[in-house]
Each structure stands twice: as C-alpha cells, then as structure tokens.
C-alpha cells in the first residue's frame, strides 16, 4: 500500500464530481478505526457506494446525509 506523502498525491485520489477521496484500502496499525460521533457537514453518499459508521452517530441540526439510490448507510 502506498501512503501519500504530500497533498498532491491525495489530490490525485479525489473525485470532485462525487466529492469522494479514494484509497486502495483502509488500514489501522492498532486494530481500531475511528470515526466522529457527530456529522457536522452535509454529505451525500454517491450512487453505487455504501457508507459505514460506528455509532451512535448524531447528525447536527440543519445538516443532511443524503443516501443516493442504489447506496446504503449503515450505523453499527
């Protein structure tokens, strides 16, 4: 797995039409992957993508999470 060393490498993996940053695989050196407990920015999960959050998760007032047709968001 190649780890980006600068922002230009990250930019190569960003698709602004989908607002998605991609990478080959997520890995955790200590066995724990973290996510925030609060969604504070509106987000749309693109068609044919799925989202996963460890919960509970709170969506702030005035913020929306849109799950496009053919996609799923699961909070476990």
mmCIF file of the N, C-alpha and C atoms, coordinates in Angstrom:
data_MODEL
# 
_entry.id   MODEL 
# 
loop_
_atom_site.group_PDB 
_atom_site.id 
_atom_site.type_symbol 
_atom_site.label_atom_id 
_atom_site.label_alt_id 
_atom_site.label_comp_id 
_atom_site.label_asym_id 
_atom_site.label_entity_id 
_atom_site.label_seq_id 
_atom_site.pdbx_PDB_ins_code 
_atom_site.Cartn_x 
_atom_site.Cartn_y 
_atom_site.Cartn_z 
_atom_site.occupancy 
_atom_site.B_iso_or_equiv 
_atom_site.pdbx_formal_charge 
_atom_site.auth_seq_id 
_atom_site.auth_comp_id 
_atom_site.auth_asym_id 
_atom_site.auth_atom_id 
_atom_site.pdbx_PDB_model_num 
ATOM 1   N N  . UNK A 1 1  ? 0.849   -1.173 0.000  1.00 0.00 ? 1  UNK A N  1 
ATOM 2   C CA . UNK A 1 1  ? 0.000   0.000  0.000  1.00 0.00 ? 1  UNK A CA 1 
ATOM 3   C C  . UNK A 1 1  ? 0.889   1.228  0.000  1.00 0.00 ? 1  UNK A C  1 
ATOM 4   N N  . UNK A 1 2  ? 0.583   2.189  -0.842 1.00 0.00 ? 2  UNK A N  1 
ATOM 5   C CA . UNK A 1 2  ? 1.327   3.432  -0.920 1.00 0.00 ? 2  UNK A CA 1 
ATOM 6   C C  . UNK A 1 2  ? 0.663   4.484  -0.040 1.00 0.00 ? 2  UNK A C  1 
ATOM 7   N N  . UNK A 1 3  ? 1.419   5.094  0.840  1.00 0.00 ? 3  UNK A N  1 
ATOM 8   C CA . UNK A 1 3  ? 0.890   6.131  1.711  1.00 0.00 ? 3  UNK A CA 1 
ATOM 9   C C  . UNK A 1 3  ? 1.272   7.481  1.122  1.00 0.00 ? 3  UNK A C  1 
ATOM 10  N N  . UNK A 1 4  ? 0.277   8.349  0.838  1.00 0.00 ? 4  UNK A N  1 
ATOM 11  C CA . UNK A 1 4  ? 0.592   9.663  0.265  1.00 0.00 ? 4  UNK A CA 1 
ATOM 12  C C  . UNK A 1 4  ? 1.512   10.449 1.187  1.00 0.00 ? 4  UNK A C  1 
ATOM 13  N N  . UNK A 1 5  ? 2.535   11.047 0.604  1.00 0.00 ? 5  UNK A N  1 
ATOM 14  C CA . UNK A 1 5  ? 3.491   11.841 1.380  1.00 0.00 ? 5  UNK A CA 1 
ATOM 15  C C  . UNK A 1 5  ? 3.215   13.335 1.276  1.00 0.00 ? 5  UNK A C  1 
ATOM 16  N N  . UNK A 1 6  ? 2.337   13.730 0.367  1.00 0.00 ? 6  UNK A N  1 
ATOM 17  C CA . UNK A 1 6  ? 2.028   15.150 0.235  1.00 0.00 ? 6  UNK A CA 1 
ATOM 18  C C  . UNK A 1 6  ? 0.604   15.321 -0.287 1.00 0.00 ? 6  UNK A C  1 
ATOM 19  N N  . UNK A 1 7  ? 0.117   16.540 -0.231 1.00 0.00 ? 7  UNK A N  1 
ATOM 20  C CA . UNK A 1 7  ? -1.267  16.800 -0.634 1.00 0.00 ? 7  UNK A CA 1 
ATOM 21  C C  . UNK A 1 7  ? -1.520  16.548 -2.110 1.00 0.00 ? 7  UNK A C  1 
ATOM 22  N N  . UNK A 1 8  ? -0.515  16.718 -2.970 1.00 0.00 ? 8  UNK A N  1 
ATOM 23  C CA . UNK A 1 8  ? -0.748  16.481 -4.397 1.00 0.00 ? 8  UNK A CA 1 
ATOM 24  C C  . UNK A 1 8  ? -1.059  15.012 -4.654 1.00 0.00 ? 8  UNK A C  1 
ATOM 25  N N  . UNK A 1 9  ? -0.464  14.105 -3.886 1.00 0.00 ? 9  UNK A N  1 
ATOM 26  C CA . UNK A 1 9  ? -0.808  12.695 -4.039 1.00 0.00 ? 9  UNK A CA 1 
ATOM 27  C C  . UNK A 1 9  ? -2.237  12.438 -3.587 1.00 0.00 ? 9  UNK A C  1 
ATOM 28  N N  . UNK A 1 10 ? -2.671  13.104 -2.526 1.00 0.00 ? 10 UNK A N  1 
ATOM 29  C CA . UNK A 1 10 ? -4.063  12.964 -2.092 1.00 0.00 ? 10 UNK A CA 1 
ATOM 30  C C  . UNK A 1 10 ? -5.006  13.504 -3.145 1.00 0.00 ? 10 UNK A C  1 
ATOM 31  N N  . UNK A 1 11 ? -4.647  14.629 -3.744 1.00 0.00 ? 11 UNK A N  1 
ATOM 32  C CA . UNK A 1 11 ? -5.498  15.239 -4.759 1.00 0.00 ? 11 UNK A CA 1 
ATOM 33  C C  . UNK A 1 11 ? -5.698  14.316 -5.944 1.00 0.00 ? 11 UNK A C  1 
ATOM 34  N N  . UNK A 1 12 ? -4.708  13.486 -6.252 1.00 0.00 ? 12 UNK A N  1 
ATOM 35  C CA . UNK A 1 12 ? -4.836  12.534 -7.353 1.00 0.00 ? 12 UNK A CA 1 
ATOM 36  C C  . UNK A 1 12 ? -5.927  11.510 -7.093 1.00 0.00 ? 12 UNK A C  1 
ATOM 37  N N  . UNK A 1 13 ? -6.292  11.309 -5.820 1.00 0.00 ? 13 UNK A N  1 
ATOM 38  C CA . UNK A 1 13 ? -7.301  10.325 -5.449 1.00 0.00 ? 13 UNK A CA 1 
ATOM 39  C C  . UNK A 1 13 ? -8.658  10.961 -5.155 1.00 0.00 ? 13 UNK A C  1 
ATOM 40  N N  . UNK A 1 14 ? -8.796  12.263 -5.380 1.00 0.00 ? 14 UNK A N  1 
ATOM 41  C CA . UNK A 1 14 ? -10.044 12.966 -5.084 1.00 0.00 ? 14 UNK A CA 1 
ATOM 42  C C  . UNK A 1 14 ? -10.855 13.179 -6.351 1.00 0.00 ? 14 UNK A C  1 
ATOM 43  N N  . UNK A 1 15 ? -12.131 12.776 -6.301 1.00 0.00 ? 15 UNK A N  1 
ATOM 44  C CA . UNK A 1 15 ? -13.044 12.980 -7.421 1.00 0.00 ? 15 UNK A CA 1 
ATOM 45  C C  . UNK A 1 15 ? -14.047 14.058 -7.027 1.00 0.00 ? 15 UNK A C  1 
ATOM 46  N N  . UNK A 1 16 ? -13.854 15.305 -7.489 1.00 0.00 ? 16 UNK A N  1 
ATOM 47  C CA . UNK A 1 16 ? -14.754 16.384 -7.067 1.00 0.00 ? 16 UNK A CA 1 
ATOM 48  C C  . UNK A 1 16 ? -16.178 16.226 -7.572 1.00 0.00 ? 16 UNK A C  1 
ATOM 49  N N  . UNK A 1 17 ? -16.401 15.458 -8.624 1.00 0.00 ? 17 UNK A N  1 
ATOM 50  C CA . UNK A 1 17 ? -17.768 15.262 -9.116 1.00 0.00 ? 17 UNK A CA 1 
ATOM 51  C C  . UNK A 1 17 ? -18.581 14.415 -8.151 1.00 0.00 ? 17 UNK A C  1 
ATOM 52  N N  . UNK A 1 18 ? -17.917 13.527 -7.398 1.00 0.00 ? 18 UNK A N  1 
ATOM 53  C CA . UNK A 1 18 ? -18.596 12.690 -6.408 1.00 0.00 ? 18 UNK A CA 1 
ATOM 54  C C  . UNK A 1 18 ? -18.315 13.143 -4.978 1.00 0.00 ? 18 UNK A C  1 
ATOM 55  N N  . UNK A 1 19 ? -17.384 14.105 -4.818 1.00 0.00 ? 19 UNK A N  1 
ATOM 56  C CA . UNK A 1 19 ? -16.931 14.525 -3.502 1.00 0.00 ? 19 UNK A CA 1 
ATOM 57  C C  . UNK A 1 19 ? -16.415 13.320 -2.716 1.00 0.00 ? 19 UNK A C  1 
ATOM 58  N N  . UNK A 1 20 ? -15.576 12.506 -3.384 1.00 0.00 ? 20 UNK A N  1 
ATOM 59  C CA . UNK A 1 20 ? -15.075 11.265 -2.797 1.00 0.00 ? 20 UNK A CA 1 
ATOM 60  C C  . UNK A 1 20 ? -13.553 11.233 -2.889 1.00 0.00 ? 20 UNK A C  1 
ATOM 61  N N  . UNK A 1 21 ? -12.922 10.913 -1.773 1.00 0.00 ? 21 UNK A N  1 
ATOM 62  C CA . UNK A 1 21 ? -11.488 10.662 -1.736 1.00 0.00 ? 21 UNK A CA 1 
ATOM 63  C C  . UNK A 1 21 ? -11.319 9.156  -1.656 1.00 0.00 ? 21 UNK A C  1 
ATOM 64  N N  . UNK A 1 22 ? -10.621 8.573  -2.608 1.00 0.00 ? 22 UNK A N  1 
ATOM 65  C CA . UNK A 1 22 ? -10.487 7.119  -2.641 1.00 0.00 ? 22 UNK A CA 1 
ATOM 66  C C  . UNK A 1 22 ? -9.085  6.688  -2.246 1.00 0.00 ? 22 UNK A C  1 
ATOM 67  N N  . UNK A 1 23 ? -9.007  5.478  -1.757 1.00 0.00 ? 23 UNK A N  1 
ATOM 68  C CA . UNK A 1 23 ? -7.726  4.840  -1.496 1.00 0.00 ? 23 UNK A CA 1 
ATOM 69  C C  . UNK A 1 23 ? -7.914  3.346  -1.696 1.00 0.00 ? 23 UNK A C  1 
ATOM 70  N N  . UNK A 1 24 ? -6.811  2.642  -1.797 1.00 0.00 ? 24 UNK A N  1 
ATOM 71  C CA . UNK A 1 24 ? -6.879  1.208  -2.073 1.00 0.00 ? 24 UNK A CA 1 
ATOM 72  C C  . UNK A 1 24 ? -7.529  0.421  -0.958 1.00 0.00 ? 24 UNK A C  1 
ATOM 73  N N  . UNK A 1 25 ? -7.191  0.745  0.291  1.00 0.00 ? 25 UNK A N  1 
ATOM 74  C CA . UNK A 1 25 ? -7.747  0.041  1.436  1.00 0.00 ? 25 UNK A CA 1 
ATOM 75  C C  . UNK A 1 25 ? -7.500  0.863  2.686  1.00 0.00 ? 25 UNK A C  1 
ATOM 76  N N  . UNK A 1 26 ? -8.406  0.760  3.630  1.00 0.00 ? 26 UNK A N  1 
ATOM 77  C CA . UNK A 1 26 ? -8.184  1.391  4.924  1.00 0.00 ? 26 UNK A CA 1 
ATOM 78  C C  . UNK A 1 26 ? -7.472  0.399  5.813  1.00 0.00 ? 26 UNK A C  1 
ATOM 79  N N  . UNK A 1 27 ? -6.489  0.872  6.538  1.00 0.00 ? 27 UNK A N  1 
ATOM 80  C CA . UNK A 1 27 ? -5.741  0.001  7.435  1.00 0.00 ? 27 UNK A CA 1 
ATOM 81  C C  . UNK A 1 27 ? -5.518  0.722  8.755  1.00 0.00 ? 27 UNK A C  1 
ATOM 82  N N  . UNK A 1 28 ? -5.464  -0.044 9.805  1.00 0.00 ? 28 UNK A N  1 
ATOM 83  C CA . UNK A 1 28 ? -5.212  0.503  11.122 1.00 0.00 ? 28 UNK A CA 1 
ATOM 84  C C  . UNK A 1 28 ? -4.082  -0.284 11.765 1.00 0.00 ? 28 UNK A C  1 
ATOM 85  N N  . UNK A 1 29 ? -3.052  0.414  12.179 1.00 0.00 ? 29 UNK A N  1 
ATOM 86  C CA . UNK A 1 29 ? -1.904  -0.285 12.749 1.00 0.00 ? 29 UNK A CA 1 
ATOM 87  C C  . UNK A 1 29 ? -2.201  -0.870 14.123 1.00 0.00 ? 29 UNK A C  1 
ATOM 88  N N  . UNK A 1 30 ? -3.215  -0.349 14.814 1.00 0.00 ? 30 UNK A N  1 
ATOM 89  C CA . UNK A 1 30 ? -3.520  -0.860 16.151 1.00 0.00 ? 30 UNK A CA 1 
ATOM 90  C C  . UNK A 1 30 ? -4.827  -1.643 16.211 1.00 0.00 ? 30 UNK A C  1 
ATOM 91  N N  . UNK A 1 31 ? -5.456  -1.874 15.069 1.00 0.00 ? 31 UNK A N  1 
ATOM 92  C CA . UNK A 1 31 ? -6.679  -2.666 15.036 1.00 0.00 ? 31 UNK A CA 1 
ATOM 93  C C  . UNK A 1 31 ? -7.959  -1.882 15.276 1.00 0.00 ? 31 UNK A C  1 
ATOM 94  N N  . UNK A 1 32 ? -7.858  -0.570 15.418 1.00 0.00 ? 32 UNK A N  1 
ATOM 95  C CA . UNK A 1 32 ? -9.036  0.256  15.666 1.00 0.00 ? 32 UNK A CA 1 
ATOM 96  C C  . UNK A 1 32 ? -9.112  1.350  14.608 1.00 0.00 ? 32 UNK A C  1 
ATOM 97  N N  . UNK A 1 33 ? -10.259 1.437  13.950 1.00 0.00 ? 33 UNK A N  1 
ATOM 98  C CA . UNK A 1 33 ? -10.510 2.514  13.001 1.00 0.00 ? 33 UNK A CA 1 
ATOM 99  C C  . UNK A 1 33 ? -11.520 3.460  13.641 1.00 0.00 ? 33 UNK A C  1 
ATOM 100 N N  . UNK A 1 34 ? -11.271 4.750  13.561 1.00 0.00 ? 34 UNK A N  1 
ATOM 101 C CA . UNK A 1 34 ? -12.107 5.731  14.244 1.00 0.00 ? 34 UNK A CA 1 
ATOM 102 C C  . UNK A 1 34 ? -12.983 6.508  13.278 1.00 0.00 ? 34 UNK A C  1 
ATOM 103 N N  . UNK A 1 35 ? -14.166 6.924  13.758 1.00 0.00 ? 35 UNK A N  1 
ATOM 104 C CA . UNK A 1 35 ? -14.984 7.908  13.058 1.00 0.00 ? 35 UNK A CA 1 
ATOM 105 C C  . UNK A 1 35 ? -15.594 8.840  14.097 1.00 0.00 ? 35 UNK A C  1 
ATOM 106 N N  . UNK A 1 36 ? -15.906 10.055 13.679 1.00 0.00 ? 36 UNK A N  1 
ATOM 107 C CA . UNK A 1 36 ? -16.507 11.033 14.587 1.00 0.00 ? 36 UNK A CA 1 
ATOM 108 C C  . UNK A 1 36 ? -17.897 10.562 15.003 1.00 0.00 ? 36 UNK A C  1 
ATOM 109 N N  . UNK A 1 37 ? -18.344 11.014 16.162 1.00 0.00 ? 37 UNK A N  1 
ATOM 110 C CA . UNK A 1 37 ? -19.681 10.653 16.643 1.00 0.00 ? 37 UNK A CA 1 
ATOM 111 C C  . UNK A 1 37 ? -20.740 11.642 16.182 1.00 0.00 ? 37 UNK A C  1 
ATOM 112 N N  . UNK A 1 38 ? -20.296 12.733 15.524 1.00 0.00 ? 38 UNK A N  1 
ATOM 113 C CA . UNK A 1 38 ? -21.224 13.758 15.058 1.00 0.00 ? 38 UNK A CA 1 
ATOM 114 C C  . UNK A 1 38 ? -20.951 14.085 13.595 1.00 0.00 ? 38 UNK A C  1 
ATOM 115 N N  . UNK A 1 39 ? -22.013 14.104 12.786 1.00 0.00 ? 39 UNK A N  1 
ATOM 116 C CA . UNK A 1 39 ? -21.916 14.569 11.402 1.00 0.00 ? 39 UNK A CA 1 
ATOM 117 C C  . UNK A 1 39 ? -22.192 16.061 11.446 1.00 0.00 ? 39 UNK A C  1 
ATOM 118 N N  . UNK A 1 40 ? -21.178 16.868 11.117 1.00 0.00 ? 40 UNK A N  1 
ATOM 119 C CA . UNK A 1 40 ? -21.311 18.318 11.246 1.00 0.00 ? 40 UNK A CA 1 
ATOM 120 C C  . UNK A 1 40 ? -21.273 19.042 9.905  1.00 0.00 ? 40 UNK A C  1 
ATOM 121 N N  . UNK A 1 41 ? -21.138 18.282 8.808  1.00 0.00 ? 41 UNK A N  1 
ATOM 122 C CA . UNK A 1 41 ? -21.133 18.837 7.456  1.00 0.00 ? 41 UNK A CA 1 
ATOM 123 C C  . UNK A 1 41 ? -22.050 17.968 6.604  1.00 0.00 ? 41 UNK A C  1 
ATOM 124 N N  . UNK A 1 42 ? -22.918 18.570 5.819  1.00 0.00 ? 42 UNK A N  1 
ATOM 125 C CA . UNK A 1 42 ? -23.806 17.793 4.946  1.00 0.00 ? 42 UNK A CA 1 
ATOM 126 C C  . UNK A 1 42 ? -22.988 16.927 4.007  1.00 0.00 ? 42 UNK A C  1 
ATOM 127 N N  . UNK A 1 43 ? -23.487 15.729 3.757  1.00 0.00 ? 43 UNK A N  1 
ATOM 128 C CA . UNK A 1 43 ? -22.749 14.767 2.942  1.00 0.00 ? 43 UNK A CA 1 
ATOM 129 C C  . UNK A 1 43 ? -23.739 13.956 2.115  1.00 0.00 ? 43 UNK A C  1 
ATOM 130 N N  . UNK A 1 44 ? -23.322 13.591 0.916  1.00 0.00 ? 44 UNK A N  1 
ATOM 131 C CA . UNK A 1 44 ? -24.135 12.747 0.048  1.00 0.00 ? 44 UNK A CA 1 
ATOM 132 C C  . UNK A 1 44 ? -23.326 11.512 -0.321 1.00 0.00 ? 44 UNK A C  1 
ATOM 133 N N  . UNK A 1 45 ? -23.891 10.352 -0.030 1.00 0.00 ? 45 UNK A N  1 
ATOM 134 C CA . UNK A 1 45 ? -23.255 9.094  -0.428 1.00 0.00 ? 45 UNK A CA 1 
ATOM 135 C C  . UNK A 1 45 ? -23.651 8.838  -1.874 1.00 0.00 ? 45 UNK A C  1 
ATOM 136 N N  . UNK A 1 46 ? -22.664 8.804  -2.781 1.00 0.00 ? 46 UNK A N  1 
ATOM 137 C CA . UNK A 1 46 ? -22.976 8.678  -4.209 1.00 0.00 ? 46 UNK A CA 1 
ATOM 138 C C  . UNK A 1 46 ? -23.609 7.329  -4.561 1.00 0.00 ? 46 UNK A C  1 
ATOM 139 N N  . UNK A 1 47 ? -24.309 7.310  -5.670 1.00 0.00 ? 47 UNK A N  1 
ATOM 140 C CA . UNK A 1 47 ? -24.890 6.077  -6.194 1.00 0.00 ? 47 UNK A CA 1 
ATOM 141 C C  . UNK A 1 47 ? -23.804 5.017  -6.334 1.00 0.00 ? 47 UNK A C  1 
ATOM 142 N N  . UNK A 1 48 ? -24.129 3.798  -5.954 1.00 0.00 ? 48 UNK A N  1 
ATOM 143 C CA . UNK A 1 48 ? -23.241 2.630  -6.038 1.00 0.00 ? 48 UNK A CA 1 
ATOM 144 C C  . UNK A 1 48 ? -22.118 2.642  -5.016 1.00 0.00 ? 48 UNK A C  1 
ATOM 145 N N  . UNK A 1 49 ? -22.239 3.492  -3.978 1.00 0.00 ? 49 UNK A N  1 
ATOM 146 C CA . UNK A 1 49 ? -21.308 3.481  -2.851 1.00 0.00 ? 49 UNK A CA 1 
ATOM 147 C C  . UNK A 1 49 ? -22.100 3.203  -1.592 1.00 0.00 ? 49 UNK A C  1 
ATOM 148 N N  . UNK A 1 50 ? -21.437 2.666  -0.568 1.00 0.00 ? 50 UNK A N  1 
ATOM 149 C CA . UNK A 1 50 ? -22.055 2.438  0.723  1.00 0.00 ? 50 UNK A CA 1 
ATOM 150 C C  . UNK A 1 50 ? -21.254 3.167  1.783  1.00 0.00 ? 50 UNK A C  1 
ATOM 151 N N  . UNK A 1 51 ? -21.932 3.547  2.861  1.00 0.00 ? 51 UNK A N  1 
ATOM 152 C CA . UNK A 1 51 ? -21.274 4.197  3.984  1.00 0.00 ? 51 UNK A CA 1 
ATOM 153 C C  . UNK A 1 51 ? -21.423 3.361  5.232  1.00 0.00 ? 51 UNK A C  1 
ATOM 154 N N  . UNK A 1 52 ? -20.420 3.432  6.109  1.00 0.00 ? 52 UNK A N  1 
ATOM 155 C CA . UNK A 1 52 ? -20.435 2.670  7.360  1.00 0.00 ? 52 UNK A CA 1 
ATOM 156 C C  . UNK A 1 52 ? -19.938 3.572  8.477  1.00 0.00 ? 52 UNK A C  1 
ATOM 157 N N  . UNK A 1 53 ? -20.690 3.636  9.561  1.00 0.00 ? 53 UNK A N  1 
ATOM 158 C CA . UNK A 1 53 ? -20.293 4.402  10.736 1.00 0.00 ? 53 UNK A CA 1 
ATOM 159 C C  . UNK A 1 53 ? -20.486 3.535  11.968 1.00 0.00 ? 53 UNK A C  1 
ATOM 160 N N  . UNK A 1 54 ? -19.580 3.687  12.929 1.00 0.00 ? 54 UNK A N  1 
ATOM 161 C CA . UNK A 1 54 ? -19.762 3.061  14.236 1.00 0.00 ? 54 UNK A CA 1 
ATOM 162 C C  . UNK A 1 54 ? -20.511 4.071  15.093 1.00 0.00 ? 54 UNK A C  1 
ATOM 163 N N  . UNK A 1 55 ? -21.587 3.631  15.721 1.00 0.00 ? 55 UNK A N  1 
ATOM 164 C CA . UNK A 1 55 ? -22.453 4.561  16.420 1.00 0.00 ? 55 UNK A CA 1 
ATOM 165 C C  . UNK A 1 55 ? -22.416 4.417  17.918 1.00 0.00 ? 55 UNK A C  1 
ATOM 166 N N  . UNK A 1 56 ? -23.220 5.240  18.569 1.00 0.00 ? 56 UNK A N  1 
ATOM 167 C CA . UNK A 1 56 ? -24.230 6.098  17.963 1.00 0.00 ? 56 UNK A CA 1 
ATOM 168 C C  . UNK A 1 56 ? -23.608 7.291  17.237 1.00 0.00 ? 56 UNK A C  1 
ATOM 169 N N  . UNK A 1 57 ? -24.344 7.809  16.250 1.00 0.00 ? 57 UNK A N  1 
ATOM 170 C CA . UNK A 1 57 ? -23.924 8.954  15.459 1.00 0.00 ? 57 UNK A CA 1 
ATOM 171 C C  . UNK A 1 57 ? -25.048 9.981  15.490 1.00 0.00 ? 57 UNK A C  1 
ATOM 172 N N  . UNK A 1 58 ? -24.698 11.225 15.754 1.00 0.00 ? 58 UNK A N  1 
ATOM 173 C CA . UNK A 1 58 ? -25.651 12.333 15.759 1.00 0.00 ? 58 UNK A CA 1 
ATOM 174 C C  . UNK A 1 58 ? -25.435 13.167 14.511 1.00 0.00 ? 58 UNK A C  1 
ATOM 175 N N  . UNK A 1 59 ? -26.526 13.533 13.833 1.00 0.00 ? 59 UNK A N  1 
ATOM 176 C CA . UNK A 1 59 ? -26.464 14.454 12.696 1.00 0.00 ? 59 UNK A CA 1 
ATOM 177 C C  . UNK A 1 59 ? -26.922 15.809 13.223 1.00 0.00 ? 59 UNK A C  1 
ATOM 178 N N  . UNK A 1 60 ? -26.018 16.797 13.174 1.00 0.00 ? 60 UNK A N  1 
ATOM 179 C CA . UNK A 1 60 ? -26.341 18.124 13.704 1.00 0.00 ? 60 UNK A CA 1 
ATOM 180 C C  . UNK A 1 60 ? -27.565 18.732 13.023 1.00 0.00 ? 60 UNK A C  1 
ATOM 181 N N  . UNK A 1 61 ? -28.243 19.627 13.735 1.00 0.00 ? 61 UNK A N  1 
ATOM 182 C CA . UNK A 1 61 ? -29.391 20.361 13.197 1.00 0.00 ? 61 UNK A CA 1 
ATOM 183 C C  . UNK A 1 61 ? -28.963 21.128 11.951 1.00 0.00 ? 61 UNK A C  1 
ATOM 184 N N  . UNK A 1 62 ? -29.795 21.058 10.913 1.00 0.00 ? 62 UNK A N  1 
ATOM 185 C CA . UNK A 1 62 ? -29.514 21.762 9.669  1.00 0.00 ? 62 UNK A CA 1 
ATOM 186 C C  . UNK A 1 62 ? -28.561 21.031 8.739  1.00 0.00 ? 62 UNK A C  1 
ATOM 187 N N  . UNK A 1 63 ? -28.064 19.892 9.166  1.00 0.00 ? 63 UNK A N  1 
ATOM 188 C CA . UNK A 1 63 ? -27.139 19.077 8.365  1.00 0.00 ? 63 UNK A CA 1 
ATOM 189 C C  . UNK A 1 63 ? -27.922 17.894 7.796  1.00 0.00 ? 63 UNK A C  1 
ATOM 190 N N  . UNK A 1 64 ? -27.615 17.514 6.567  1.00 0.00 ? 64 UNK A N  1 
ATOM 191 C CA . UNK A 1 64 ? -28.291 16.366 5.957  1.00 0.00 ? 64 UNK A CA 1 
ATOM 192 C C  . UNK A 1 64 ? -27.265 15.346 5.479  1.00 0.00 ? 64 UNK A C  1 
ATOM 193 N N  . UNK A 1 65 ? -27.647 14.093 5.584  1.00 0.00 ? 65 UNK A N  1 
ATOM 194 C CA . UNK A 1 65 ? -26.900 12.998 4.974  1.00 0.00 ? 65 UNK A CA 1 
ATOM 195 C C  . UNK A 1 65 ? -27.836 12.401 3.936  1.00 0.00 ? 65 UNK A C  1 
ATOM 196 N N  . UNK A 1 66 ? -27.451 12.513 2.680  1.00 0.00 ? 66 UNK A N  1 
ATOM 197 C CA . UNK A 1 66 ? -28.269 12.010 1.581  1.00 0.00 ? 66 UNK A CA 1 
ATOM 198 C C  . UNK A 1 66 ? -27.689 10.688 1.112  1.00 0.00 ? 66 UNK A C  1 
ATOM 199 N N  . UNK A 1 67 ? -28.539 9.669  1.059  1.00 0.00 ? 67 UNK A N  1 
ATOM 200 C CA . UNK A 1 67 ? -28.127 8.356  0.572  1.00 0.00 ? 67 UNK A CA 1 
ATOM 201 C C  . UNK A 1 67 ? -28.787 8.159  -0.784 1.00 0.00 ? 67 UNK A C  1 
ATOM 202 N N  . UNK A 1 68 ? -27.973 8.214  -1.822 1.00 0.00 ? 68 UNK A N  1 
ATOM 203 C CA . UNK A 1 68 ? -28.490 8.116  -3.187 1.00 0.00 ? 68 UNK A CA 1 
ATOM 204 C C  . UNK A 1 68 ? -29.057 6.720  -3.463 1.00 0.00 ? 68 UNK A C  1 
ATOM 205 N N  . UNK A 1 69 ? -29.918 6.633  -4.459 1.00 0.00 ? 69 UNK A N  1 
ATOM 206 C CA . UNK A 1 69 ? -30.490 5.359  -4.889 1.00 0.00 ? 69 UNK A CA 1 
ATOM 207 C C  . UNK A 1 69 ? -29.375 4.378  -5.213 1.00 0.00 ? 69 UNK A C  1 
ATOM 208 N N  . UNK A 1 70 ? -29.521 3.160  -4.758 1.00 0.00 ? 70 UNK A N  1 
ATOM 209 C CA . UNK A 1 70 ? -28.510 2.142  -5.010 1.00 0.00 ? 70 UNK A CA 1 
ATOM 210 C C  . UNK A 1 70 ? -27.371 2.148  -4.009 1.00 0.00 ? 70 UNK A C  1 
ATOM 211 N N  . UNK A 1 71 ? -27.510 2.975  -2.963 1.00 0.00 ? 71 UNK A N  1 
ATOM 212 C CA . UNK A 1 71 ? -26.487 3.076  -1.929 1.00 0.00 ? 71 UNK A CA 1 
ATOM 213 C C  . UNK A 1 71 ? -27.099 2.796  -0.566 1.00 0.00 ? 71 UNK A C  1 
ATOM 214 N N  . UNK A 1 72 ? -26.240 2.596  0.439  1.00 0.00 ? 72 UNK A N  1 
ATOM 215 C CA . UNK A 1 72 ? -26.688 2.302  1.792  1.00 0.00 ? 72 UNK A CA 1 
ATOM 216 C C  . UNK A 1 72 ? -25.757 2.994  2.780  1.00 0.00 ? 72 UNK A C  1 
ATOM 217 N N  . UNK A 1 73 ? -26.314 3.470  3.891  1.00 0.00 ? 73 UNK A N  1 
ATOM 218 C CA . UNK A 1 73 ? -25.513 3.956  5.032  1.00 0.00 ? 73 UNK A CA 1 
ATOM 219 C C  . UNK A 1 73 ? -25.911 3.122  6.232  1.00 0.00 ? 73 UNK A C  1 
ATOM 220 N N  . UNK A 1 74 ? -24.959 2.445  6.832  1.00 0.00 ? 74 UNK A N  1 
ATOM 221 C CA . UNK A 1 74 ? -25.225 1.580  7.972  1.00 0.00 ? 74 UNK A CA 1 
ATOM 222 C C  . UNK A 1 74 ? -24.472 2.132  9.186  1.00 0.00 ? 74 UNK A C  1 
ATOM 223 N N  . UNK A 1 75 ? -25.183 2.250  10.307 1.00 0.00 ? 75 UNK A N  1 
ATOM 224 C CA . UNK A 1 75 ? -24.569 2.630  11.580 1.00 0.00 ? 75 UNK A CA 1 
ATOM 225 C C  . UNK A 1 75 ? -24.641 1.411  12.473 1.00 0.00 ? 75 UNK A C  1 
ATOM 226 N N  . UNK A 1 76 ? -23.473 0.926  12.885 1.00 0.00 ? 76 UNK A N  1 
ATOM 227 C CA . UNK A 1 76 ? -23.429 -0.273 13.742 1.00 0.00 ? 76 UNK A CA 1 
ATOM 228 C C  . UNK A 1 76 ? -23.017 0.085  15.145 1.00 0.00 ? 76 UNK A C  1 
# 
